[in-house]
Amino acid sequence: MIAGREDLAGKVYWSAAARRPLPSVPVFAGEAACEVAIVGGGFTGLSAAHHLAEAGVDCLLLEAGEIGHGASGRTAGMAGTRYKKGWAALAEHYGTAEVRRLHALLEEGYETLESLLVRYDARDALDRRGQYIPAHCQEALDALAADAAWFSKEVGEHPVEILDREATKRETGADGYVGAWFDPRGGALQPVEVLRALWRGLARRGLGLYAGSPVTAIAEEDDGVTLTTPRGRVRAKRLLLATNAYIPPGLVRPDLSRHLVPVASSILVTAPLSRNLAGSILPNGGVASDTMRLLHAFRRLPDDRVLFSGRADITGRRSDQADSYRDLERAMVEVFPQLEGTPVDFRWAGFVGVSRDGFPHLGRLGRRVVYAMGYSGRGVVLSHLLGRHAARMLCGEEPALGPMGGAGLTRWPFHRARVPFMQMTAWLYQYQDRRDLARIRQH
């Protein structure tokens, strides 16, 4: 039962709505030794911890904040079925054989997620009723149609449908789109339910899990790695960095924080709607994320609220201030005019770690340190995949991940100027998106 509106300021909907209680997790203190230390208690770190435990590897996990504090607990919870770039564009760049392998890896990611939900009794946290990708202009719809044609020819395992303007309006309830891609495999996740179930289940298996335990220093030596926290030290033979955009600058060398740009993704959740009003938005269930450069994503929640995601303050500096979400609230009403005047109960933001090529990456730093990060807004499924393969890498294997290998996580140029660059880019993208929408509305 969610508290009254006056109690919700600054809270994330997923935590307020979760039925599973928050597990009791200790803060790390003292000295410890293990085979593998994991830094980061989100989807990547927990997936890796599970697969290491399955392989009989002794591991210890350190999370800087509370459970769900980072991106995994702040996501919009959309388990999509595509990468950042479309299938046809990927095939043109990497070749058909490589992209078919990328598709197989994405399927493996979904299988990994679902197997973890079964293993830790959290199947109710995933609702697979499809993914819509509404097109905001004709060029975007043409690209989606090319994706569907490639998919049908090269994969063909299940139907992917291209919807026209009328069908898109009927199935999403949204205004301003010329058509949409629909894939019935997509799903909606309650991320905090998943996190709490995995934390509790892994703790019951005897794994050392610690929250409120930020790693302040890492020292790699010939025979191991030493991690320092405010209240203790951990000595490990090998280390996994599973922090994504939340990696502290200078924690390791080379400085992986310069290989990612942290972009704040902002989310609104409305007050509960009347049944008729709620039924006008995604009446068949599913999730949606459109093709705009500053994309909007939306879904209807089980308690007849609507979640709407996009970019507000992309630096995240004002994410605790309600007025920083005003443009996003206006955008929600432009997409769903029927929500005019609907109160917004929840506003929050989480950082997305954007890599230069839009792929997440699994790689090594030296002999003992492995990293998995750079999800670029596609982490709900891919984080579980990379956690699984990170465990394999920590056990001495070399997973074949193609473009998601470590070589692709290259440094962003002019990283120190990222804030003004992000702000300028956001302004340009917003201008281009509004120009495209204006053209559609004229016709």
C-alpha positions as CSV (number, residue, x, y, z in Angstrom):
1,M,0.0,0.0,0.0
2,I,1.5,3.3,-1.1
3,A,1.5,6.2,1.3
4,G,-0.4,9.4,0.8
5,R,0.9,11.9,-1.7
6,E,2.4,14.2,0.8
7,D,4.8,11.4,1.9
8,L,6.2,10.6,-1.6
9,A,8.5,13.6,-2.3
10,G,11.9,12.3,-3.5
11,K,10.9,8.7,-3.4
12,V,11.2,6.1,-6.3
13,Y,7.9,4.5,-7.2
14,W,9.4,1.0,-7.3
15,S,10.5,1.1,-3.7
16,A,7.3,2.5,-2.5
17,A,5.2,-0.1,-4.4
18,A,7.4,-3.1,-3.7
19,R,5.6,-5.9,-1.8
20,R,8.8,-7.7,-0.9
21,P,10.4,-6.2,2.3
22,L,13.8,-4.6,2.1
23,P,16.3,-7.2,3.1
24,S,18.5,-6.5,6.2
25,V,22.0,-6.2,4.8
26,P,25.1,-5.4,6.9
27,V,27.7,-2.7,6.3
28,F,31.1,-4.2,5.6
29,A,33.6,-3.8,8.5
30,G,36.9,-5.4,9.3
31,E,39.0,-7.7,7.2
32,A,37.9,-10.4,4.7
33,A,39.4,-12.5,1.9
34,C,37.7,-14.1,-1.1
35,E,38.3,-15.4,-4.5
36,V,36.3,-12.7,-6.3
37,A,35.2,-9.3,-5.1
38,I,32.3,-7.6,-6.8
39,V,31.8,-3.8,-6.7
40,G,28.2,-2.9,-7.4
41,G,25.0,-4.5,-6.2
42,G,22.7,-3.9,-9.2
43,F,21.6,-6.3,-11.9
44,T,25.1,-6.9,-13.3
45,G,26.7,-7.6,-9.9
46,L,23.9,-9.9,-8.7
47,S,23.8,-11.9,-11.9
48,A,27.6,-12.4,-11.7
49,A,27.4,-13.3,-8.0
50,H,24.7,-16.0,-8.8
51,H,26.7,-17.5,-11.6
52,L,29.9,-17.5,-9.6
53,A,28.1,-19.2,-6.8
54,E,26.8,-21.8,-9.2
55,A,30.4,-22.4,-10.3
56,G,31.5,-22.9,-6.7
57,V,33.5,-19.6,-6.5
58,D,33.7,-17.8,-3.2
59,C,32.7,-14.2,-3.8
60,L,31.9,-11.1,-1.8
61,L,29.8,-8.1,-3.0
62,L,30.1,-4.5,-2.0
63,E,27.4,-1.9,-2.8
64,A,28.0,1.7,-2.1
65,G,24.4,2.7,-1.3
66,E,21.3,0.9,-0.2
67,I,19.7,-1.8,-2.3
68,G,18.3,-0.2,-5.5
69,H,20.2,3.0,-5.0
70,G,21.8,3.0,-8.5
71,A,20.5,2.7,-12.0
72,S,19.0,-0.8,-11.6
73,G,16.6,0.5,-9.0
74,R,15.9,3.7,-10.9
75,T,15.2,2.3,-14.3
76,A,11.9,2.6,-16.1
77,G,11.9,-1.2,-16.0
78,M,11.5,-1.8,-19.7
79,A,12.9,-5.2,-20.8
80,G,13.4,-4.4,-24.5
81,T,14.3,-6.7,-27.4
82,R,16.7,-4.5,-29.3
83,Y,20.0,-2.8,-29.0
84,K,20.5,1.0,-29.2
85,K,20.9,0.8,-33.0
86,G,18.4,-1.0,-35.2
87,W,19.0,-4.4,-36.8
88,A,19.4,-3.2,-40.4
89,A,21.9,-0.5,-39.4
90,L,23.8,-3.0,-37.3
91,A,23.9,-5.5,-40.2
92,E,25.2,-2.8,-42.6
93,H,28.0,-2.0,-40.2
94,Y,28.9,-5.4,-38.7
95,G,27.6,-7.9,-41.3
96,T,24.7,-10.3,-41.1
97,A,26.5,-13.2,-39.3
98,E,27.7,-10.9,-36.5
99,V,24.3,-9.4,-36.0
100,R,22.6,-12.7,-35.9
101,R,25.0,-13.6,-33.1
102,L,24.1,-10.3,-31.4
103,H,20.4,-11.4,-31.6
104,A,21.3,-14.7,-30.1
105,L,23.1,-13.0,-27.2
106,L,20.1,-10.8,-26.6
107,E,17.9,-13.9,-26.4
108,E,20.4,-15.4,-24.0
109,G,20.1,-12.3,-21.9
110,Y,16.3,-12.7,-21.7
111,E,16.8,-16.4,-20.8
112,T,19.3,-15.4,-18.1
113,L,16.9,-12.9,-16.6
114,E,13.9,-15.3,-16.6
115,S,16.0,-18.1,-15.1
116,L,17.1,-15.8,-12.2
117,L,13.4,-14.8,-11.6
118,V,12.5,-18.5,-11.4
119,R,15.4,-19.4,-9.2
120,Y,14.7,-16.6,-6.7
121,D,10.9,-16.7,-6.8
122,A,10.4,-13.4,-8.5
123,R,8.5,-14.5,-11.7
124,D,5.7,-12.0,-10.8
125,A,8.2,-9.1,-11.4
126,L,8.2,-9.6,-15.2
127,D,5.2,-9.1,-17.4
128,R,5.9,-9.9,-21.1
129,R,3.1,-8.4,-23.2
130,G,5.2,-6.8,-25.9
131,Q,7.3,-3.7,-26.8
132,Y,6.1,-0.8,-29.0
133,I,8.5,1.6,-30.7
134,P,6.4,4.5,-31.9
135,A,7.9,6.4,-34.8
136,H,7.9,10.2,-34.5
137,C,8.6,10.8,-38.2
138,Q,8.4,9.0,-41.5
139,E,12.1,8.5,-41.7
140,A,12.1,6.7,-38.4
141,L,9.2,4.5,-39.5
142,D,11.0,3.6,-42.7
143,A,14.0,2.5,-40.6
144,L,11.8,0.4,-38.4
145,A,10.3,-1.2,-41.5
146,A,13.8,-2.0,-42.7
147,D,14.5,-3.6,-39.3
148,A,11.4,-5.7,-39.6
149,A,12.3,-6.9,-43.1
150,W,15.8,-7.8,-42.0
151,F,14.5,-9.5,-38.9
152,S,11.9,-11.5,-40.9
153,K,14.5,-12.7,-43.4
154,E,17.5,-13.4,-41.1
155,V,15.8,-14.5,-37.8
156,G,12.2,-15.2,-38.4
157,E,11.6,-16.9,-35.1
158,H,8.5,-14.9,-34.1
159,P,6.4,-12.2,-35.7
160,V,7.4,-8.5,-35.6
161,E,4.7,-6.1,-36.8
162,I,4.8,-2.6,-38.2
163,L,1.7,-0.7,-37.2
164,D,0.2,2.2,-39.1
165,R,-0.8,5.5,-37.6
166,E,-4.3,4.4,-36.6
167,A,-3.2,1.1,-35.1
168,T,-0.4,2.9,-33.2
169,K,-3.0,5.4,-31.7
170,R,-5.3,2.5,-30.9
171,E,-2.7,0.3,-29.2
172,T,-0.8,3.0,-27.3
173,G,-3.3,5.8,-26.8
174,A,-0.5,8.2,-27.7
175,D,-0.7,11.2,-30.1
176,G,1.7,12.4,-32.7
177,Y,3.2,9.1,-34.0
178,V,3.1,8.0,-37.6
179,G,3.4,4.3,-36.9
180,A,5.2,1.8,-34.7
181,W,7.2,-1.4,-34.4
182,F,5.7,-4.1,-32.2
183,D,7.5,-7.1,-30.8
184,P,5.5,-9.4,-28.6
185,R,8.5,-10.6,-26.7
186,G,9.1,-7.3,-24.9
187,G,8.3,-6.9,-21.2
188,A,7.8,-4.8,-18.2
189,L,9.9,-5.3,-15.0
190,Q,9.4,-4.2,-11.4
191,P,13.1,-3.7,-10.8
192,V,13.2,-3.3,-7.1
193,E,11.2,-6.5,-6.6
194,V,13.9,-8.3,-8.6
195,L,16.7,-6.7,-6.7
196,R,15.3,-7.5,-3.3
197,A,14.5,-11.1,-4.3
198,L,18.1,-11.7,-5.5
199,W,19.7,-10.0,-2.5
200,R,17.7,-12.1,-0.1
201,G,18.1,-15.3,-2.1
202,L,21.9,-14.9,-2.5
203,A,22.3,-14.1,1.2
204,R,20.5,-17.3,2.1
205,R,23.0,-19.2,0.0
206,G,25.7,-17.8,2.2
207,L,27.2,-15.1,-0.1
208,G,28.8,-12.1,1.6
209,L,26.6,-9.2,0.5
210,Y,27.2,-5.7,2.0
211,A,25.4,-2.4,1.3
212,G,26.4,1.1,2.4
213,S,30.0,0.0,1.8
214,P,31.6,2.2,-0.9
215,V,35.0,1.2,-2.2
216,T,37.3,4.1,-1.9
217,A,40.5,2.6,-3.2
218,I,41.6,-0.4,-5.2
219,A,45.2,-1.7,-5.3
220,E,46.2,-4.5,-7.7
221,E,49.3,-6.5,-6.8
222,D,51.0,-9.6,-8.1
223,D,49.0,-12.0,-6.0
224,G,45.7,-10.2,-5.6
225,V,43.6,-7.1,-5.3
226,T,42.9,-5.1,-2.1
227,L,39.7,-3.0,-1.8
228,T,39.4,-0.4,0.9
229,T,36.1,0.8,2.3
230,P,35.4,3.3,5.0
231,R,35.4,0.6,7.7
232,G,37.5,-2.2,6.4
233,R,39.5,-4.0,3.7
234,V,38.9,-6.9,1.4
235,R,41.6,-9.1,-0.2
236,A,40.5,-10.8,-3.4
237,K,42.2,-12.8,-6.1
238,R,40.1,-11.2,-8.8
239,L,37.7,-8.3,-9.0
240,L,34.6,-7.4,-11.0
241,L,33.6,-3.7,-11.5
242,A,29.9,-3.6,-12.0
243,T,29.2,0.1,-11.3
244,N,28.2,1.3,-14.8
245,A,27.7,5.2,-14.7
246,Y,28.3,5.2,-10.9
247,I,32.0,4.4,-11.1
248,P,34.0,6.9,-9.0
249,P,36.5,8.9,-11.1
250,G,40.1,7.6,-10.6
251,L,39.1,4.4,-8.8
252,V,41.1,2.3,-11.3
253,R,43.6,2.9,-14.0
254,P,42.9,3.5,-16.8
255,D,40.1,5.7,-15.5
256,L,37.0,3.9,-16.8
257,S,34.8,6.9,-15.7
258,R,36.2,8.7,-18.8
259,H,35.0,5.9,-21.0
260,L,31.4,6.6,-20.1
261,V,29.2,9.7,-20.1
262,P,26.7,9.6,-17.2
263,V,23.4,11.0,-18.5
264,A,20.4,11.4,-16.1
265,S,17.3,9.7,-17.3
266,S,14.2,11.2,-15.6
267,I,11.0,9.5,-14.7
268,L,7.5,10.6,-13.7
269,V,4.7,8.5,-12.3
270,T,1.2,9.9,-12.1
271,A,-1.4,9.6,-9.4
272,P,-3.7,6.6,-9.9
273,L,-6.1,7.2,-12.8
274,S,-9.7,6.2,-13.2
275,R,-10.2,2.8,-14.8
276,N,-11.5,4.3,-18.0
277,L,-8.6,6.8,-18.3
278,A,-6.0,4.2,-17.5
279,G,-7.6,1.9,-20.1
280,S,-6.9,4.4,-22.8
281,I,-3.1,4.1,-22.4
282,L,-1.5,0.9,-23.7
283,P,-4.8,-1.1,-23.3
284,N,-3.2,-4.4,-24.2
285,G,-0.3,-4.0,-21.8
286,G,3.3,-3.8,-23.0
287,V,5.9,-1.0,-22.8
288,A,6.8,1.7,-25.3
289,S,9.8,3.8,-26.1
290,D,9.8,6.1,-29.2
291,T,12.3,7.0,-31.8
292,M,13.0,10.6,-30.9
293,R,16.6,11.6,-30.3
294,L,15.7,12.5,-26.7
295,L,13.4,9.5,-26.5
296,H,10.2,9.2,-24.4
297,A,9.3,5.9,-22.9
298,F,6.0,5.0,-21.2
299,R,4.1,2.2,-19.6
300,R,1.0,1.7,-17.5
301,L,1.5,0.4,-14.0
302,P,-0.5,-2.3,-12.2
303,D,-2.2,0.2,-9.9
304,D,-3.5,2.3,-12.9
305,R,-0.7,4.9,-12.8
306,V,1.3,5.9,-15.9
307,L,5.1,6.0,-16.0
308,F,6.6,8.5,-18.4
309,S,10.4,8.7,-18.9
310,G,12.7,11.1,-20.8
311,R,15.3,13.7,-20.3
312,A,14.8,16.6,-17.8
313,D,18.1,17.9,-16.3
314,I,20.5,15.5,-18.1
315,T,23.3,16.4,-15.7
316,G,21.3,15.1,-12.8
317,R,22.3,18.1,-10.7
318,R,18.7,19.3,-10.1
319,S,16.9,15.9,-10.0
320,D,15.7,16.5,-6.5
321,Q,13.8,19.7,-7.6
322,A,10.3,19.3,-8.9
323,D,10.6,22.3,-11.3
324,S,13.4,20.6,-13.2
325,Y,10.7,18.1,-14.5
326,R,8.3,20.7,-16.0
327,D,9.4,20.2,-19.6
328,L,9.0,16.4,-19.1
329,E,5.5,16.9,-17.7
330,R,4.6,19.0,-20.7
331,A,5.9,16.4,-23.0
332,M,3.8,13.7,-21.2
333,V,0.7,15.8,-21.8
334,E,1.6,16.3,-25.5
335,V,1.9,12.6,-26.0
336,F,-1.2,11.8,-23.8
337,P,-3.5,14.8,-23.9
338,Q,-6.0,12.8,-21.8
339,L,-3.6,13.3,-18.9
340,E,-4.0,17.0,-18.8
341,G,-4.4,18.0,-15.1
342,T,-3.4,14.6,-13.7
343,P,-1.2,15.0,-10.6
344,V,2.3,13.6,-10.7
345,D,3.2,11.7,-7.5
346,F,6.7,10.5,-8.2
347,R,9.7,12.2,-9.8
348,W,13.2,10.8,-9.8
349,A,16.3,10.3,-12.0
350,G,19.0,7.7,-12.4
351,F,22.3,7.8,-14.4
352,V,22.7,5.9,-17.6
353,G,26.3,5.1,-18.6
354,V,26.6,6.0,-22.3
355,S,29.4,4.4,-24.2
356,R,30.7,5.9,-27.5
357,D,29.3,3.0,-29.7
358,G,26.0,2.5,-27.7
359,F,27.0,-1.1,-26.7
360,P,27.7,-2.3,-23.2
361,H,31.1,-3.9,-22.8
362,L,32.8,-6.7,-20.9
363,G,36.6,-6.6,-20.7
364,R,39.7,-6.8,-18.6
365,L,42.0,-4.3,-16.9
366,G,45.3,-6.2,-16.4
367,R,45.2,-9.8,-15.2
368,R,42.9,-9.6,-12.2
369,V,40.2,-6.9,-12.9
370,V,37.1,-7.4,-15.1
371,Y,34.5,-4.8,-15.9
372,A,31.0,-4.8,-17.3
373,M,29.4,-1.5,-18.0
374,G,28.2,1.0,-20.6
375,Y,24.6,-0.1,-21.1
376,S,23.5,3.2,-22.7
377,G,19.9,2.8,-21.6
378,R,19.5,-0.8,-22.6
379,G,20.6,-2.5,-19.3
380,V,17.5,-4.3,-18.0
381,V,18.2,-7.4,-20.1
382,L,21.9,-6.9,-21.1
383,S,23.1,-6.4,-17.6
384,H,22.0,-9.9,-16.7
385,L,23.7,-11.2,-19.8
386,L,27.0,-9.5,-19.0
387,G,26.9,-10.5,-15.4
388,R,26.7,-14.1,-16.5
389,H,29.6,-13.8,-18.9
390,A,31.6,-11.8,-16.4
391,A,31.4,-14.8,-14.1
392,R,32.7,-16.9,-16.9
393,M,35.6,-14.5,-17.6
394,L,36.5,-14.5,-13.9
395,C,36.7,-18.3,-14.0
396,G,39.3,-18.1,-16.8
397,E,37.1,-18.2,-19.9
398,E,37.1,-15.7,-22.8
399,P,33.4,-15.2,-23.9
400,A,32.9,-14.2,-27.5
401,L,30.7,-11.1,-27.4
402,G,31.6,-9.5,-30.6
403,P,31.0,-5.7,-30.4
404,M,30.3,-6.0,-26.7
405,G,33.9,-7.0,-26.0
406,G,36.3,-4.9,-24.0
407,A,38.0,-3.4,-27.1
408,G,34.9,-1.3,-27.8
409,L,34.9,0.7,-24.6
410,T,36.9,3.6,-25.8
411,R,37.5,6.9,-24.1
412,W,35.3,9.8,-24.8
413,P,37.3,12.7,-26.2
414,F,37.1,16.0,-24.3
415,H,35.5,14.2,-21.4
416,R,36.1,17.1,-19.0
417,A,33.8,19.3,-21.2
418,R,31.0,16.7,-21.1
419,V,28.5,18.9,-19.2
420,P,28.4,21.8,-21.6
421,F,28.6,19.4,-24.5
422,M,25.7,17.4,-23.1
423,Q,23.6,20.5,-22.6
424,M,24.3,21.7,-26.2
425,T,23.6,18.3,-27.6
426,A,20.3,18.1,-25.7
427,W,19.2,21.5,-27.0
428,L,20.0,20.5,-30.6
429,Y,18.2,17.2,-30.3
430,Q,15.2,18.8,-28.7
431,Y,15.1,21.3,-31.6
432,Q,15.3,18.5,-34.2
433,D,12.7,16.4,-32.5
434,R,10.2,19.3,-32.3
435,R,10.9,20.1,-36.0
436,D,10.1,16.6,-37.0
437,L,6.9,16.5,-34.9
438,A,5.8,19.8,-36.3
439,R,6.1,18.5,-39.9
440,I,4.0,15.4,-39.0
441,R,1.3,17.5,-37.4
442,Q,1.1,19.7,-40.4
443,H,0.1,16.7,-42.5
